[in-house]
Amino acid sequence: MTGRRRVLGMGLAALASPLVATSGRAQQLPRTANLDWVFRSDAGAQEFVPGYNKQFWRVPERRALCGDADAVSAAIVWARDSDTNFALRSGGHCFMGFSQHDNLVIDTRRIDSIRYDPASGDVHVGAGVRIGPLYRALAEHGRVLTGGTFGNVGIAGLTLGGGFGYRTRRDGLTIDQLRSVDLVLADGRQVRADTRNHPDLFWACRGGGGGQFAIATGFTFRTAPAGPEHWIRIVEVMDIRRAAETLFLWQRWTNQSPRHITTQMQIARRGASGFLVALSGLSGGDRGGLMQELTALLRRSEVLNDAYVVSGDSAALARQMNPGESVPKTDLLTHSHMFNRPMEGDEVKELIRVILAHPSSAADINIEAMGGAMADVAPGATAFPHRDAIFTIHLQAAIAEPGELVPKSAAIEALNAVLTPMATGGVYVNYPDLSLADYGRAYWGDNLGRLQAIKRKWDPGNMFDHAQSVARA
Ligand SMILES: Cc1cc2nc3c(=O)[nH]c(=O)nc-3n(C[C@H](O)[C@H](O)[C@H](O)COP(=O)(O)OP(=O)(O)OC[C@H]3O[C@@H](n4cnc5c(N)ncnc54)[C@H](O)[C@@H]3O)c2cc1C
């Protein structure tokens, strides 16, 4: 553990970095072996900025590139003593840019070690690790971890908000595998939180969201053995009748399907009256049974084949399927909703009608299965309250050209309006939405009061602050 006294002494062990400007201002900053400062005026400053939503990109006046927990301690103490507001950044995939800032970004992307312990089956993961490389590293040991579906997403943001993906119905959320989290507190102290040490902080770090209570530098997860799996990827262009039927059937089927199956459905309008419907997911059960389930679900006359379902060992599939790791460079509009019941037939028809009322490709609809093992945990057992959700619907519209803003905004707002009365009112904190009137209730439900008390205890000066922090709710 590092006390403040030691942190302040770190300047004595200063190491110069080629990235660090040599201005007078810069010399007042702490220097430690694994801390590099990147200034706005530096030639390479731009390269650290890109995140998932271009709308929020900012080149901060200074970025603390931290390679270990001591560097993070030094950066936060400097931020406190100089009264500098800041954002925390790991994988950069926050939809609302909470990891971007004009003044200071404390950046943990370089804390990127992955250490698997064969004796316990646990893996210790640095906060800067992205999930694609993590899945592939675990695959080398024949292990898997339940988590998100997009390889470029950072483990830090994903875990602190909850973390669901293609194994959720089987294994639960990423936080349900979390044994401990290593944190740097607002005063620079380093602690490990788990069920015995600082259990309130540990509770808050499982669903409370990133950038709220402390800076995570590492996570320890239990992993599961890799086994036989079936990777589902079915993409079909459908007419309106079949698209509506497929959506209606899928959302009724998903929560009754065996737990070893987790799927997601994407629907987007393509062409004058066509729909592109993609079903993707993972199953750990028997292949014949899965083929029958999918054939019935999709009302196919012939049984699906290898073109749609690839079978193999889950470790080999993790290497082969290699979740996408590119960062788009567009502005993004987004809303999302939790559902704890399937939509009725009329509701599905209304949704399809609204999609059809707007131009082709105006907005994509991602419907992501939940339920199963995720629902085995009580809503108050971790800070993630949406344990009864059976799926979430995530709307996204990418604005590549300025001319797209008006039609795509109209499309996504119309979809949002039609879904709002059907859904629970809950929203996944990792799908943040700046338009929410009461984000505190939407993200944390009945857990909000406890989170606010934990926030007051561990961050009394409200150092960790962003547009939708627990303190502002
Ligand atoms: C393309 C895409 C696909 C996605 N797919 C999934 C999915 O399948 N499942 C799922 O559950 N979620 C998914 N998400 C949501 C994702 O979990 C969140 O966007 C997550 O917050 C990203 O984490 P990050 O580290 O990449 O992002 P960042 O933008 O770096 O951080 C996210 C938040 O955490 C804070 N933070 C960053 N680093 C730290 C730290 N070290 N300590 C404390 N706080 C920190 C930031 O300030 C910010 O508030 C997806 C997002 C995108 C863009």
The ligand as a MOL file (V3000), in Angstrom:
LIG
                    3D

  0  0  0     0  0            999 V3000
M  V30 BEGIN CTAB
M  V30 COUNTS 53 58 0 0 0
M  V30 BEGIN ATOM
M  V30 1 C -18.7060 -1.3810 -29.4680 0
M  V30 2 C -19.1050 -1.6190 -28.0470 0
M  V30 3 C -19.5000 -2.8810 -27.6810 0
M  V30 4 C -19.8910 -3.1210 -26.3520 0
M  V30 5 N -20.2760 -4.3850 -26.0010 0
M  V30 6 C -20.5790 -4.6420 -24.7110 0
M  V30 7 C -20.9250 -5.9610 -24.2990 0
M  V30 8 O -20.9500 -6.8940 -25.0960 0
M  V30 9 N -21.2190 -6.1660 -22.9870 0
M  V30 10 C -21.1920 -5.1560 -22.0670 0
M  V30 11 O -21.4490 -5.4240 -20.8940 0
M  V30 12 N -20.8680 -3.8940 -22.4280 0
M  V30 13 C -20.5670 -3.6160 -23.7250 0
M  V30 14 N -20.2460 -2.3450 -24.0940 0
M  V30 15 C -20.2670 -1.2810 -23.0830 0
M  V30 16 C -18.9530 -1.2490 -22.3520 0
M  V30 17 O -18.9980 -2.1980 -21.3020 0
M  V30 18 C -18.7230 0.1570 -21.7620 0
M  V30 19 O -18.6320 1.0610 -22.8250 0
M  V30 20 C -17.4750 0.2050 -20.8820 0
M  V30 21 O -17.6140 1.2400 -19.9470 0
M  V30 22 C -16.2230 0.4170 -21.6830 0
M  V30 23 O -15.1130 0.3430 -20.8510 0
M  V30 24 P -13.7170 0.9510 -21.3550 0
M  V30 25 O -12.6970 0.6890 -20.3200 0
M  V30 26 O -13.4650 0.4900 -22.7390 0
M  V30 27 O -14.0960 2.4700 -21.4900 0
M  V30 28 P -13.5870 3.8680 -20.9100 0
M  V30 29 O -14.2540 4.8450 -21.8020 0
M  V30 30 O -12.1170 3.9300 -20.8070 0
M  V30 31 O -14.2090 3.9090 -19.4580 0
M  V30 32 C -15.5770 3.7070 -19.2070 0
M  V30 33 C -15.9300 4.3480 -17.8460 0
M  V30 34 O -15.1080 3.7960 -16.8310 0
M  V30 35 C -14.2750 4.8120 -16.2680 0
M  V30 36 N -12.9400 4.2300 -16.1050 0
M  V30 37 C -12.0290 3.9740 -17.0710 0
M  V30 38 N -10.9490 3.4440 -16.5340 0
M  V30 39 C -11.1580 3.3410 -15.2050 0
M  V30 40 C -10.3930 2.8500 -14.1330 0
M  V30 41 N -9.1640 2.3600 -14.3220 0
M  V30 42 N -10.9290 2.8780 -12.8910 0
M  V30 43 C -12.1870 3.3760 -12.6680 0
M  V30 44 N -12.9440 3.8720 -13.6640 0
M  V30 45 C -12.4300 3.8410 -14.9200 0
M  V30 46 C -14.2980 5.9550 -17.2430 0
M  V30 47 O -14.0690 7.1870 -16.6120 0
M  V30 48 C -15.6980 5.8430 -17.8040 0
M  V30 49 O -16.6240 6.4290 -16.9150 0
M  V30 50 C -19.8730 -2.0760 -25.4000 0
M  V30 51 C -19.4460 -0.8020 -25.7800 0
M  V30 52 C -19.0760 -0.5750 -27.0900 0
M  V30 53 C -18.6450 0.8010 -27.5000 0
M  V30 END ATOM
M  V30 BEGIN BOND
M  V30 1 1 1 2
M  V30 2 1 2 3
M  V30 3 2 2 52
M  V30 4 2 3 4
M  V30 5 1 4 5
M  V30 6 1 4 50
M  V30 7 2 5 6
M  V30 8 1 6 7
M  V30 9 1 6 13
M  V30 10 2 7 8
M  V30 11 1 7 9
M  V30 12 1 9 10
M  V30 13 2 10 11
M  V30 14 1 10 12
M  V30 15 2 12 13
M  V30 16 1 13 14
M  V30 17 1 14 15
M  V30 18 1 14 50
M  V30 19 1 15 16
M  V30 20 1 16 17
M  V30 21 1 16 18
M  V30 22 1 18 19
M  V30 23 1 18 20
M  V30 24 1 20 21
M  V30 25 1 20 22
M  V30 26 1 22 23
M  V30 27 1 23 24
M  V30 28 2 24 25
M  V30 29 1 24 26
M  V30 30 1 24 27
M  V30 31 1 27 28
M  V30 32 2 28 29
M  V30 33 1 28 30
M  V30 34 1 28 31
M  V30 35 1 31 32
M  V30 36 1 32 33
M  V30 37 1 33 34
M  V30 38 1 33 48
M  V30 39 1 34 35
M  V30 40 1 35 36
M  V30 41 1 35 46
M  V30 42 1 36 37
M  V30 43 1 36 45
M  V30 44 2 37 38
M  V30 45 1 38 39
M  V30 46 1 39 40
M  V30 47 2 39 45
M  V30 48 1 40 41
M  V30 49 2 40 42
M  V30 50 1 42 43
M  V30 51 2 43 44
M  V30 52 1 44 45
M  V30 53 1 46 47
M  V30 54 1 46 48
M  V30 55 1 48 49
M  V30 56 2 50 51
M  V30 57 1 51 52
M  V30 58 1 52 53
M  V30 END BOND
M  V30 END CTAB
M  END
